[in-house]
């Protein structure tokens, strides 16, 4: 009996030790305003996505702010992998703290180190619906589909048309190089108002070709 129970006791003790070590080795969870105190260290952070940008080399930059307004704090996440996040999503990330061009950032070495705590759903609607009540959709995440007209790569803009209605789209430049006039696309973004031209426009965050 004693010979049979001894390995079990040792196995249970080993699992317990590994669990305790995992707790000890877990990176500290810090707020974004505390990041400067952890330069060169690995930390865990959480925040609200404020921007998503793909660089010309294919890396992803994610802007982040503290979930609560106080204490104030913001940073960016640098990832070599593309992570499916949108503006206003609440995420948690693990990475190393570094300063790049005078600004603090979290370098994520694996996309699995970024978890979505709460996803802000994008409202799918039509251009004509937005045109009838634009105030209702101001600053909300929208998803619009239509045909590309007046593509101007130098200005990062194109006109999205559907059923006789149209809206100007300001697009991240990395999406424009693969687009041509006449193609059908889905644009995820936010409806904003230009005081100078007295017109609404869609600030695009992602442009995807559709059939």
Secondary structure, DSSP 4 states (H G I P E B T S, - for coil): -HHHHHHHHHHHHHHHHHHHHHHHHSPEE--GGGGGGGTTSEEEEEEEEEEEEE-TTS-EEEEEE-SSSSS--EEEEEESS-----TT-EEEEEEEEEEETTEEEEEES-GGGEEEEE--PPEE--HHHHHH-HHHHBTSEEEEEEEEEEEEGGGTEEEEEETTEEEEEE--HHHHTT--TT-EEEEEEEEEEETTTTEEEEEEEEEEE--
